Amino acid sequence: MAEDLWLQAETDGSIILRVRVIPRSRQAGLGPVRAGRLVARITRPPVDGKANQELLKTLASALGCKRAQLSIVQGATTRDKTVRVATLPADLPTTADALARYLGL
């Protein structure tokens, strides 16, 4: 199903998140999942990488991991991004449905 494409578990234990960023939002937050991407609303404008930094900070907070464990591997200059979470917290689900419930989506 297309809605499940936003999360992919890797063989090295990391996960890949496909995210659609909406910069300059009134309030930062995650969800829902649309067209196979997790929607991320952030307040910063897409200038000088500030939106990317806020995205990673927002994701790290929601996932319960450190900001340094996340990296943008594709789409640094576009709204559609691919984010890698290198080291997962032990209690973090690695399936799309379970992670959606964990994030309250």
C-alpha positions, 0 to 999 in steps of 0.5 A: 500500500502506498501509505506504507512507503514512508518507512523502510527498515534497512538490514543494518538496523537503521530506518529510512523515512520519506518525508514531505516538509511544509516550511513556515507552518504556524506550529511544528508537528508530524502527520498525517501520511499522504501519498507515501510520505510523512508530512512534517510541518516546521516553522522555519523558512527554507533558508540556509538549511534552517528548515532542514535543521528544524526537521531533524530536531522535530523528528529526533524529538518525536522518535526519542533519539539524538539529533546526531542519529538522523541525516538527510540522505536525499532531497536537502534542497527540496520539500520531499526528503529522505531521512536516515535514522542510524541508531534506533531507540530499543522501543521504537517500532520499525513497521509503518503501522506501528510507528504511526501509532507510536507517533500518534498519527 
